[in-house]
């Protein structure tokens, strides 16, 4: 039988650098920059 763990019982540890490295801009904004938006 499977054992279940509640999400409230978990305490993940992620560094700020690891968390920020997962963010990527959307591809639809690939050609946009502050220089081209004016």
C-alpha positions in Angstrom: 0.0 0.0 0.0 1.3 3.5 -0.9 2.3 5.9 1.8 1.2 9.5 1.5 2.9 12.6 2.8 1.0 15.9 3.3 2.5 18.9 1.6 2.3 20.8 4.9 4.7 18.3 6.4 7.4 19.0 3.8 10.0 21.7 4.2 11.9 22.0 0.9 15.2 23.9 1.0 16.0 25.8 -2.2 18.7 28.5 -2.4 17.9 31.9 -3.9 20.3 31.2 -6.8 18.7 27.9 -7.6 15.2 29.4 -7.5 16.1 32.3 -9.7 17.8 30.1 -12.3 14.5 28.5 -13.1 12.9 31.7 -14.3 13.1 32.4 -18.0 11.4 35.1 -20.1 8.6 34.0 -22.4 9.8 33.3 -25.9 7.2 35.7 -27.3 9.2 38.5 -25.8 12.5 37.3 -27.2 13.0 40.3 -29.6 11.9 42.9 -27.0 14.2 45.0 -25.0 14.0 48.4 -23.3 15.7 49.9 -26.4 13.0 48.7 -28.8 9.9 49.4 -26.7 10.0 53.2 -27.2 
